[in-house]
Amino acid sequence: MSDMGSPRRDRLLRGVRVARWATGLGAAGLTAAFSVAAAHAFKGHDGHAKAVQTAPRRRAAHARATVPGPDQVPSIAADGSLQPPAQAPQAAPSETQQPPQAQQQAPEPPVSGGS
């Protein structure tokens, strides 16, 4: 162990405790000071304003707009103009079943002379 005596150790612990308290109080004080400074930095804020309840505003009466109803559309169910096809549509043949076509090569684009 060390050769530090018990009274010396107690004094050092008290000093650490006081330093911790002082640091905490200083941090709280600086926080309050910065808060006040920030409140005064913004235009219109003096730090002493209270919230005031305002009277509700009356809304102006607006004229009602009328919208015409939908047009009369005749029903097509009983019309008879839509008939099903005589034969069901067939699926298109897939690309794997088609014979391969000769691929045409696109002409190469002109290349400009760079620097």
N, CA and C atoms as an extended XYZ file, in Angstrom:
345
Properties=species:S:1:pos:R:3:atomname:S:1:resname:S:1:resid:I:1 pbc="F F F"
N         0.830       -1.185        0.000 N   MET     1
C         0.000        0.000        0.000 CA  MET     1
C         0.867        1.238        0.000 C   MET     1
N         0.208        2.356       -0.147 N   SER     2
C         0.981        3.605       -0.165 CA  SER     2
C         1.207        4.093        1.257 C   SER     2
N         2.115        5.008        1.359 N   ASP     3
C         2.420        5.547        2.686 CA  ASP     3
C         1.578        6.792        2.965 C   ASP     3
N         0.431        6.960        2.236 N   MET     4
C        -0.434        8.098        2.471 CA  MET     4
C        -1.280        7.799        3.702 C   MET     4
N        -1.348        8.738        4.583 N   GLY     5
C        -2.112        8.530        5.810 CA  GLY     5
C        -3.588        8.756        5.586 C   GLY     5
N        -4.369        8.281        6.525 N   SER     6
C        -5.807        8.385        6.440 CA  SER     6
C        -6.285        9.837        6.453 C   SER     6
N        -5.723       10.727        7.273 N   PRO     7
C        -6.185       12.124        7.268 CA  PRO     7
C        -5.904       12.812        5.917 C   PRO     7
N        -4.762       12.518        5.334 N   ARG     8
C        -4.423       13.140        4.043 CA  ARG     8
C        -5.392       12.642        2.951 C   ARG     8
N        -5.677       11.353        2.959 N   ARG     9
C        -6.599       10.789        1.988 CA  ARG     9
C        -7.988       11.416        2.149 C   ARG     9
N        -8.468       11.601        3.369 N   ASP    10
C        -9.770       12.216        3.616 CA  ASP    10
C        -9.815       13.655        3.087 C   ASP    10
N        -8.712       14.412        3.280 N   ARG    11
C        -8.644       15.795        2.768 CA  ARG    11
C        -8.720       15.798        1.248 C   ARG    11
N        -8.009       14.883        0.594 N   LEU    12
C        -8.034       14.807       -0.860 CA  LEU    12
C        -9.428       14.419       -1.376 C   LEU    12
N       -10.087       13.499       -0.701 N   LEU    13
C       -11.434       13.110       -1.104 CA  LEU    13
C       -12.413       14.270       -0.947 C   LEU    13
N       -12.259       15.042        0.165 N   ARG    14
C       -13.100       16.219        0.351 CA  ARG    14
C       -12.847       17.235       -0.765 C   ARG    14
N       -11.598       17.391       -1.151 N   GLY    15
C       -11.267       18.321       -2.237 CA  GLY    15
C       -11.880       17.884       -3.560 C   GLY    15
N       -11.842       16.577       -3.816 N   VAL    16
C       -12.455       16.060       -5.044 CA  VAL    16
C       -13.963       16.282       -4.998 C   VAL    16
N       -14.566       16.048       -3.838 N   ARG    17
C       -16.002       16.237       -3.699 CA  ARG    17
C       -16.384       17.705       -3.940 C   ARG    17
N       -15.607       18.640       -3.364 N   VAL    18
C       -15.868       20.068       -3.552 CA  VAL    18
C       -15.674       20.448       -5.022 C   VAL    18
N       -14.663       19.887       -5.665 N   ALA    19
C       -14.412       20.190       -7.075 CA  ALA    19
C       -15.567       19.697       -7.940 C   ALA    19
N       -16.106       18.528       -7.619 N   ARG    20
C       -17.239       18.013       -8.374 CA  ARG    20
C       -18.460       18.905       -8.207 C   ARG    20
N       -18.742       19.334       -6.983 N   TRP    21
C       -19.866       20.235       -6.728 CA  TRP    21
C       -19.662       21.563       -7.460 C   TRP    21
N       -18.470       22.084       -7.405 N   ALA    22
C       -18.189       23.363       -8.062 CA  ALA    22
C       -18.347       23.238       -9.577 C   ALA    22
N       -17.895       22.124      -10.134 N   THR    23
C       -18.037       21.910      -11.571 CA  THR    23
C       -19.508       21.813      -11.959 C   THR    23
N       -20.299       21.091      -11.186 N   GLY    24
C       -21.730       20.967      -11.459 CA  GLY    24
C       -22.454       22.301      -11.362 C   GLY    24
N       -22.153       23.070      -10.308 N   LEU    25
C       -22.790       24.373      -10.164 CA  LEU    25
C       -22.354       25.332      -11.269 C   LEU    25
N       -21.086       25.272      -11.648 N   GLY    26
C       -20.598       26.125      -12.738 CA  GLY    26
C       -21.271       25.779      -14.053 C   GLY    26
N       -21.446       24.483      -14.317 N   ALA    27
C       -22.114       24.063      -15.547 CA  ALA    27
C       -23.562       24.531      -15.558 C   ALA    27
N       -24.248       24.419      -14.418 N   ALA    28
C       -25.634       24.873      -14.337 CA  ALA    28
C       -25.711       26.387      -14.534 C   ALA    28
N       -24.790       27.123      -13.929 N   GLY    29
C       -24.773       28.574      -14.080 CA  GLY    29
C       -24.498       28.996      -15.515 C   GLY    29
N       -23.537       28.340      -16.168 N   LEU    30
C       -23.246       28.666      -17.562 CA  LEU    30
C       -24.420       28.321      -18.469 C   LEU    30
N       -25.102       27.236      -18.183 N   THR    31
C       -26.270       26.861      -18.974 CA  THR    31
C       -27.353       27.929      -18.856 C   THR    31
N       -27.598       28.413      -17.639 N   ALA    32
C       -28.600       29.460      -17.442 CA  ALA    32
C       -28.177       30.745      -18.146 C   ALA    32
N       -26.898       31.103      -18.066 N   ALA    33
C       -26.418       32.324      -18.706 CA  ALA    33
C       -26.548       32.235      -20.223 C   ALA    33
N       -26.188       31.111      -20.799 N   PHE    34
C       -26.313       30.951      -22.246 CA  PHE    34
C       -27.781       30.948      -22.668 C   PHE    34
N       -28.664       30.405      -21.841 N   SER    35
C       -30.087       30.406      -22.145 CA  SER    35
C       -30.628       31.832      -22.181 C   SER    35
N       -30.243       32.639      -21.217 N   VAL    36
C       -30.674       34.039      -21.188 CA  VAL    36
C       -30.103       34.785      -22.387 C   VAL    36
N       -28.840       34.545      -22.699 N   ALA    37
C       -28.218       35.216      -23.849 CA  ALA    37
C       -28.913       34.818      -25.143 C   ALA    37
N       -29.274       33.559      -25.280 N   ALA    38
C       -29.957       33.113      -26.485 CA  ALA    38
C       -31.355       33.717      -26.567 C   ALA    38
N       -32.035       33.862      -25.432 N   ALA    39
C       -33.373       34.455      -25.429 CA  ALA    39
C       -33.309       35.910      -25.863 C   ALA    39
N       -32.254       36.617      -25.504 N   HIS    40
C       -32.118       38.019      -25.881 CA  HIS    40
C       -31.574       38.186      -27.295 C   HIS    40
N       -30.998       37.144      -27.856 N   ALA    41
C       -30.397       37.250      -29.182 CA  ALA    41
C       -31.452       37.295      -30.279 C   ALA    41
N       -32.625       36.725      -30.051 N   PHE    42
C       -33.662       36.696      -31.061 CA  PHE    42
C       -34.558       37.915      -30.911 C   PHE    42
N       -34.836       38.558      -32.029 N   LYS    43
C       -35.637       39.767      -32.033 CA  LYS    43
C       -37.045       39.462      -31.526 C   LYS    43
N       -37.530       40.283      -30.631 N   GLY    44
C       -38.872       40.116      -30.110 CA  GLY    44
C       -38.939       39.294      -28.838 C   GLY    44
N       -37.833       38.768      -28.364 N   HIS    45
C       -37.817       37.979      -27.133 CA  HIS    45
C       -37.070       38.764      -26.066 C   HIS    45
N       -37.760       39.064      -24.983 N   ASP    46
C       -37.072       39.762      -23.905 CA  ASP    46
C       -36.877       38.884      -22.679 C   ASP    46
N       -37.373       37.674      -22.708 N   GLY    47
C       -37.193       36.754      -21.592 CA  GLY    47
C       -38.251       36.901      -20.522 C   GLY    47
N       -39.116       37.910      -20.631 N   HIS    48
C       -40.137       38.141      -19.609 CA  HIS    48
C       -41.542       38.034      -20.181 C   HIS    48
N       -41.671       37.592      -21.408 N   ALA    49
C       -42.984       37.527      -22.044 CA  ALA    49
C       -43.796       36.371      -21.471 C   ALA    49
N       -45.090       36.593      -21.375 N   LYS    50
C       -46.013       35.570      -20.912 CA  LYS    50
C       -46.925       35.187      -22.067 C   LYS    50
N       -47.399       33.983      -22.064 N   ALA    51
C       -48.323       33.538      -23.107 CA  ALA    51
C       -49.674       34.194      -22.872 C   ALA    51
N       -50.228       34.795      -23.918 N   VAL    52
C       -51.502       35.493      -23.809 CA  VAL    52
C       -52.511       34.764      -24.675 C   VAL    52
N       -53.661       34.501      -24.096 N   GLN    53
C       -54.726       33.820      -24.826 CA  GLN    53
C       -55.462       34.863      -25.657 C   GLN    53
N       -55.550       34.624      -26.949 N   THR    54
C       -56.241       35.569      -27.821 CA  THR    54
C       -57.679       35.120      -28.018 C   THR    54
N       -58.531       36.094      -28.320 N   ALA    55
C       -59.940       35.795      -28.555 CA  ALA    55
C       -60.063       35.078      -29.898 C   ALA    55
N       -60.920       34.083      -30.010 N   PRO    56
C       -61.074       33.389      -31.291 CA  PRO    56
C       -61.638       34.341      -32.341 C   PRO    56
N       -61.113       34.247      -33.552 N   ARG    57
C       -61.574       35.097      -34.648 CA  ARG    57
C       -62.840       34.504      -35.261 C   ARG    57
N       -63.698       35.398      -35.685 N   ARG    58
C       -64.896       34.947      -36.383 CA  ARG    58
C       -64.547       34.807      -37.847 C   ARG    58
N       -64.944       33.721      -38.413 N   ARG    59
C       -64.680       33.492      -39.832 CA  ARG    59
C       -65.733       34.202      -40.666 C   ARG    59
N       -65.253       34.770      -41.766 N   ALA    60
C       -66.184       35.437      -42.676 CA  ALA    60
C       -67.028       34.394      -43.386 C   ALA    60
N       -68.292       34.704      -43.544 N   ALA    61
C       -69.185       33.770      -44.223 CA  ALA    61
C       -68.890       33.815      -45.715 C   ALA    61
N       -68.626       32.690      -46.303 N   HIS    62
C       -68.347       32.608      -47.729 CA  HIS    62
C       -69.609       32.201      -48.465 C   HIS    62
N       -69.736       32.714      -49.681 N   ALA    63
C       -70.887       32.353      -50.500 CA  ALA    63
C       -70.756       30.887      -50.904 C   ALA    63
N       -71.851       30.203      -50.874 N   ARG    64
C       -71.832       28.783      -51.241 CA  ARG    64
C       -71.827       28.653      -52.754 C   ARG    64
N       -70.996       27.768      -53.257 N   ALA    65
C       -70.935       27.507      -54.692 CA  ALA    65
C       -71.750       26.256      -54.980 C   ALA    65
N       -72.482       26.284      -56.064 N   THR    66
C       -73.264       25.115      -56.446 CA  THR    66
C       -72.578       24.433      -57.619 C   THR    66
N       -72.555       23.143      -57.579 N   VAL    67
C       -71.926       22.340      -58.619 CA  VAL    67
C       -73.016       21.520      -59.287 C   VAL    67
N       -73.074       21.553      -60.633 N   PRO    68
C       -74.128       20.775      -61.296 CA  PRO    68
C       -73.895       19.282      -61.094 C   PRO    68
N       -74.962       18.542      -61.122 N   GLY    69
C       -74.878       17.101      -60.942 CA  GLY    69
C       -74.252       16.428      -62.148 C   GLY    69
N       -74.001       15.122      -62.083 N   PRO    70
C       -73.373       14.420      -63.201 CA  PRO    70
C       -74.331       14.315      -64.387 C   PRO    70
N       -73.740       14.205      -65.571 N   ASP    71
C       -74.542       14.028      -66.782 CA  ASP    71
C       -75.202       12.658      -66.749 C   ASP    71
N       -76.313       12.542      -67.496 N   GLN    72
C       -76.983       11.257      -67.601 CA  GLN    72
C       -76.257       10.419      -68.645 C   GLN    72
N       -75.715        9.290      -68.234 N   VAL    73
C       -74.988        8.401      -69.127 CA  VAL    73
C       -75.820        7.133      -69.282 C   VAL    73
N       -76.162        6.753      -70.519 N   PRO    74
C       -76.981        5.546      -70.689 CA  PRO    74
C       -76.174        4.307      -70.334 C   PRO    74
N       -76.844        3.320      -69.860 N   SER    75
C       -76.207        2.070      -69.492 CA  SER    75
C       -75.800        1.302      -70.742 C   SER    75
N       -74.638        0.652      -70.742 N   ILE    76
C       -74.190       -0.115      -71.903 CA  ILE    76
C       -74.423       -1.610      -71.719 C   ILE    76
N       -74.918       -2.002      -70.586 N   ALA    77
C       -75.104       -3.424      -70.329 CA  ALA    77
C       -76.170       -4.014      -71.255 C   ALA    77
N       -77.246       -3.311      -71.474 N   ALA    78
C       -78.340       -3.842      -72.289 CA  ALA    78
C       -78.285       -3.308      -73.712 C   ALA    78
N       -77.245       -2.584      -74.032 N   ASP    79
C       -77.130       -1.957      -75.350 CA  ASP    79
C       -76.905       -2.990      -76.437 C   ASP    79
N       -76.098       -3.993      -76.224 N   GLY    80
C       -75.832       -5.021      -77.206 CA  GLY    80
C       -74.691       -4.667      -78.139 C   GLY    80
N       -74.079       -3.489      -77.981 N   SER    81
C       -72.999       -3.099      -78.887 CA  SER    81
C       -71.673       -3.760      -78.509 C   SER    81
N       -71.554       -4.222      -77.303 N   LEU    82
C       -70.324       -4.905      -76.889 CA  LEU    82
C       -70.560       -6.402      -76.930 C   LEU    82
N       -69.832       -7.086      -77.770 N   GLN    83
C       -69.963       -8.523      -77.916 CA  GLN    83
C       -68.617       -9.170      -77.626 C   GLN    83
N       -68.615      -10.393      -77.078 N   PRO    84
C       -67.340      -11.071      -76.861 CA  PRO    84
C       -66.746      -11.496      -78.201 C   PRO    84
N       -65.434      -11.658      -78.292 N   PRO    85
C       -64.810      -12.065      -79.552 CA  PRO    85
C       -65.233      -13.490      -79.914 C   PRO    85
N       -65.190      -13.775      -81.196 N   ALA    86
C       -65.595      -15.097      -81.673 CA  ALA    86
C       -64.612      -16.164      -81.225 C   ALA    86
N       -63.328      -15.807      -81.106 N   GLN    87
C       -62.308      -16.757      -80.695 CA  GLN    87
C       -61.443      -16.096      -79.628 C   GLN    87
N       -61.054      -16.875      -78.639 N   ALA    88
C       -60.219      -16.334      -77.566 CA  ALA    88
C       -58.851      -15.951      -78.114 C   ALA    88
N       -58.257      -14.924      -77.616 N   PRO    89
C       -56.939      -14.522      -78.100 CA  PRO    89
C       -55.899      -15.587      -77.782 C   PRO    89
N       -54.925      -15.741      -78.674 N   GLN    90
C       -53.862      -16.726      -78.507 CA  GLN    90
C       -52.630      -16.042      -77.905 C   GLN    90
N       -51.868      -16.822      -77.159 N   ALA    91
C       -50.646      -16.292      -76.559 CA  ALA    91
C       -49.609      -16.064      -77.644 C   ALA    91
N       -48.838      -15.019      -77.506 N   ALA    92
C       -47.781      -14.727      -78.473 CA  ALA    92
C       -46.662      -15.745      -78.288 C   ALA    92
N       -46.045      -16.204      -79.396 N   PRO    93
C       -44.947      -17.170      -79.258 CA  PRO    93
C       -43.765      -16.521      -78.550 C   PRO    93
N       -43.104      -17.299      -77.712 N   SER    94
C       -41.969      -16.748      -76.959 CA  SER    94
C       -40.758      -16.614      -77.874 C   SER    94
N       -39.766      -15.872      -77.456 N   GLU    95
C       -38.578      -15.609      -78.270 CA  GLU    95
C       -37.733      -16.867      -78.467 C   GLU    95
N       -37.784      -17.813      -77.549 N   THR    96
C       -36.967      -19.021      -77.682 CA  THR    96
C       -37.482      -19.913      -78.800 C   THR    96
N       -38.764      -19.821      -79.163 N   GLN    97
C       -39.317      -20.650      -80.216 CA  GLN    97
C       -39.105      -20.040      -81.596 C   GLN    97
N       -38.832      -18.760      -81.656 N   GLN    98
C       -38.634      -18.117      -82.958 CA  GLN    98
C       -37.223      -18.396      -83.450 C   GLN    98
N       -37.067      -18.526      -84.765 N   PRO    99
C       -35.716      -18.734      -85.302 CA  PRO    99
C       -34.882      -17.465      -85.079 C   PRO    99
N       -33.581      -17.635      -84.786 N   PRO   100
C       -32.751      -16.463      -84.521 CA  PRO   100
C       -32.618      -15.611      -85.775 C   PRO   100
N       -32.743      -14.349      -85.597 N   GLN   101
C       -32.611      -13.423      -86.702 CA  GLN   101
C       -31.170      -12.926      -86.750 C   GLN   101
N       -30.734      -12.582      -87.941 N   ALA   102
C       -29.371      -12.046      -88.084 CA  ALA   102
C       -29.345      -10.676      -87.432 C   ALA   102
N       -28.450      -10.520      -86.504 N   GLN   103
C       -28.345       -9.247      -85.803 CA  GLN   103
C       -27.587       -8.266      -86.667 C   GLN   103
N       -28.119       -7.115      -86.766 N   GLN   104
C       -27.448       -6.072      -87.513 CA  GLN   104
C       -26.578       -5.282      -86.558 C   GLN   104
N       -25.371       -5.027      -86.983 N   GLN   105
C       -24.486       -4.243      -86.139 CA  GLN   105
C       -24.706       -2.780      -86.448 C   GLN   105
N       -24.831       -2.027      -85.404 N   ALA   106
C       -25.001       -0.593      -85.562 CA  ALA   106
C       -23.663        0.007      -85.961 C   ALA   106
N       -23.678        1.000      -86.838 N   PRO   107
C       -22.405        1.631      -87.199 CA  PRO   107
C       -21.791        2.297      -85.984 C   PRO   107
N       -20.487        2.260      -85.900 N   GLU   108
C       -19.800        2.846      -84.759 CA  GLU   108
C       -19.914        4.362      -84.838 C   GLU   108
N       -20.147        4.994      -83.690 N   PRO   109
C       -20.248        6.452      -83.717 CA  PRO   109
C       -18.890        7.078      -84.000 C   PRO   109
N       -18.887        8.226      -84.650 N   PRO   110
C       -17.607        8.880      -84.933 CA  PRO   110
C       -16.935        9.290      -83.647 C   PRO   110
N       -15.628        9.155      -83.611 N   VAL   111
C       -14.868        9.529      -82.422 CA  VAL   111
C       -14.124       10.814      -82.731 C   VAL   111
N       -14.298       11.768      -81.867 N   SER   112
C       -13.608       13.039      -82.097 CA  SER   112
C       -12.196       12.959      -81.550 C   SER   112
N       -11.308       13.657      -82.156 N   GLY   113
C        -9.921       13.666      -81.694 CA  GLY   113
C        -9.797       14.489      -80.437 C   GLY   113
N        -9.434       13.880      -79.373 N   GLY   114
C        -9.301       14.583      -78.097 CA  GLY   114
C        -7.923       15.213      -77.968 C   GLY   114
N        -7.672       15.795      -76.854 N   SER   115
C        -6.377       16.426      -76.659 CA  SER   115
C        -5.381       15.478      -76.056 C   SER   115
